[in-house]
C-alpha cells in the first residue's frame, strides 16, 4: 500500500502530527500543505533536518493540493485564527467555511484515499468533509472521542495510581461539551469503575475530562501533543491495516450523524462500527442527546 500521507494545516496540531509521523517512521512520504506556504516549507525543512537521527527515512515535502492526489491518507488539521474558544462549536463558522473551500480542491486532484479529521468541531467538520468530498462514509472519519478517552484513562490512572493503559472503556458522543463517559464499560484492571467510584466521583471525573483540554489551552495557549499522538496512531493503523478498535467519529446511520463511538479501523478506513449494546438506558439517552447537538450544528451550516 502507498505509504504517502498529506497534512492540510501546519499550525501547532498539524506540525506535531508531522513530527510524530516522522519520528515514529509511520509513513515513507509526507506532504505538508498550508495557506501560509512559507510556514509549510519551513516545517518540512526542519523535519528533513532531523532525518539523520530518526530510525527510518521519510521524504518530507511541502506544496499545493496537487501533491495529494495519490496520498493514502490525508489529515485535515486546519484551525481557527482565534484559539481561545471553550466550546468547540464556536469555531464552526470559520472552520466550516475553510473546509468547504478546501475539499473541492483536494477532490479535483483525483484523491481517493482516507480522510482523518482533527479540525474542530470535529464531528461536524468530519460530516462536512464526507458531504463535500462525496467519498464513502467508511473513507472519512475523525479523531472524535479518542483524545477524550485518553484523557479519561489518564485521569483515572492518576487517581488509582496505575498506568492509563490498565484502564479500559470509552468517552462517547461529541468531541465537545455534550460528551460523556460510558461508565458501564469502564474498568480499572479487572474491576468495574462503577464498583470503585461513588456517583459524586463519577460526575467529578466527567467534568475533569471535559475540561482538561480547556485547562491545557489556558495554560499554554493551545493543545497539540495529545491530539497529534491520537492522529498519528490512527494513520499508522490505516497504513498497517491493523484493524484496531478505537472511539472515533464515524457515521451513525440510525442517528444520521457523525459521532464518537468504537469502530474497527484498517486499510479501508472504517471497517466496522461496533454496537453499543452494554450502554444503560441513561447512557443511551446521553448518546442520543449528544448526537442531536452535532446534528443541529451540521444543519446550521447548510441552512442558508
Secondary structure, DSSP 8 states (H G I E B T S, - for coil): ---EEEEE--SHHHHHHHHHHHHTT--SEEEEE-SSHHHHHHHHHHHHHTGGGSSS--EEEE--GGGGTT-SEEEE----S----SSGGGGHHHHHHHHHHHHHHHHTTT--SEEEE-SSSHHHHHHHHHHHH---GGGEEE-TTHHHHHHHHHHHHHHHTS-GGGEE--EEB-SSTT-EE-GGG-EETTEEHHHHS-HHHHHHHHHHHHHHHHHHHHHHS---HHHHHHHHHHHHHHHHT--EEEEEEEEETTTTEEEEEEEEEETTEEEEE---TT--HHHHHHHHHHHHHHHHHHHHHT--
